[in-house]
């Protein structure tokens, strides 16, 4: 109901003032997505003719009955700067617009880590001084919730070349190396909320795109027009309005203060950051249908132990790609670091890592960075330069797999084959030529199991890209697992100092 009243006010203001307006995303110094159709949209008086001029394109449309308009620019190669001109009954000029790659950065509390710390500031200053074609889009909010997809941000996005003392570490150390290696302008916007699980970040479209997740879909019925739950709550709202109206009349007649009209929400505002879709609706939906290159996702700490996280990642990414009309968008996912506070089930974090990697493998356009060797098991907010190291690993994955820099050593070692040979289990790794111990100590955190499925610690012998495992407790090992623990910090690396992905060769 509040959303309906808000939209009525917006429509009224459009009709009265009749000025053509761009969506709040658009501003000088921004980045538009290369090699893609680029929606440009906004509001005007109903029926008003709108013209958009940019980089040699001159396109027109007409505002619809609600005062909304959209024009799609044809795909363009990267470059700039250019001026974007939008003209109706009035004229808007935005300058210094670049064409490049646009990213959304989101997640929970590790995401908005700043570059201003003493460990990160020198590195941020050094890399940010090398180019002005990475653009930081500052949203008017860091976190915002809503019951329904919001079309407005509540303020215009400010785009700039950034300031090392007031920037976010993850996109800085992710995008600047890409920009410097390719020359392609890079831009991002960041929105995140501490302590949040993935469910409120998934759109209604995302939930509808997958089978299952029925408990969450049931919660969404109250937000789905036409459902029994939606009608029941609407009836309660209408009853409240009728009661308020009578009370207001009585108070007015008695020359008493008229009470404020506060229509009960479907989801209480203090719970919306935990409720399915509500963070997506408030934080991400206002950016759509912006054309994007991809998404940087640092979340998962609040879903450790979740058996359905992989399916939720599918729903999350499906919704983003649909609403942003970017079916080829890549997702770069950060593993939560080892942490001792994930409960007594010591495999909960490893199972989440497994689901993240399984999602990326099945998706084919998404990538996961290993973080087991980064951070502090006593703190799930790894400090120091950890955010730089995490982002650098992701930028290398992007440079290799998205930008065609095939010579960059970006892939983490992974088990390719495992063969039982007498009292040994021999693992062969891909993305590795010479495995080694990072500290000169024995390789830690390997376990083997025989036919009974019980795992025991194993001694690991390195032979080039092979690991030979033995345990005095397992006469004939058939399966292995590695770093299968909430607190396992690896000391096994390949020749370019990348650790293997945590794994198990059998789920039984």
Number of C-alpha atoms within 10 A of each C-alpha: 13 12 13 9 10 11 14 13 12 15 19 15 14 20 16 11 10 18 19 24 21 18 20 20 24 23 21 18 24 29 31 29 25 23 16 19 18 20 18 20 22 20 24 30 28 18 15 21 17 25 16 22 16 15 16 7 10 12 15 16 16 19 21 16 13 18 21 20 26 19 18 15 19 13 13 16 12 19 18 15 16 17 17 19 16 24 17 21 12 12 14 15 12 16 15 14 23 26 25 26 24 25 25 20 21 24 25 20 17 23 25 22 16 19 26 18 16 10 14 21 18 15 17 24 15 10 15 20 12 11 14 14 26 30 26 25 26 19 21 15 15 14 18 20 24 20 24 18 21 21 18 15 20 12 12 17 21 19 23 18 18 18 15 23 15 11 20 22 27 26 28 27 25 24 26 26 18 20 22 16 12 13 15 21 27 29 32 25 23 25 21 25 21 15 16 21 22 23 24 22 31 27 28 23 16 22 25 14 15 14 9 13 15 10 8 15 15 12 14 20 15 20 20 15 11 10 12 12 18 16 16 11 16 18 12 14 18 14 12 16 16 12 11 18 15 12 14 18 13 14 14 13 10 10 9 11 10 16 12 8 11 11 14 17 13 17 16 11 15 9 10 19 26 18 25 25 30 30 30 29 24 26 26 30 24 19 22 18 20 23 25 29 25 23 23 25 19 21 25 25 24 15 18 21 19 15 13 13 23 19 17 22 20 19 24 25 20 22 23 26 20 16 19 18 19 19 17 13 20 23 23 22 22 24 23 27 26 27 23 18 13 18 13 9 10 17 17 19 28 27 23 23 28 18 19 23 23 13 21 20 13 10 15 11 17 25 23 24 26 24 23 26 19 20 22 18 19 12 13 18 18 18 17 14 18 20 26 22 16 21 23 23 23 26 24 21 25 23 22 17 17 15 14 11 16 12 8 13 18 22 25 22 24 17 20 11 12 18 14 16 13 11 15 22 24 23 22 19 22 16 20 24 15 15 24 22 16 15 9 9 10 15 20 18 20 24 23 27 23 18 11 10 15 13 18 19 20 26 19 21 15 18 15 15 19 22 22 19 24 24 21 11 15 20 14 19 28 23 25 25 21 21 22 22 20 25 21 21 21 22 21 23 20 23 16 15 17 23 25 26 23 25 20 20 15 11 9 8
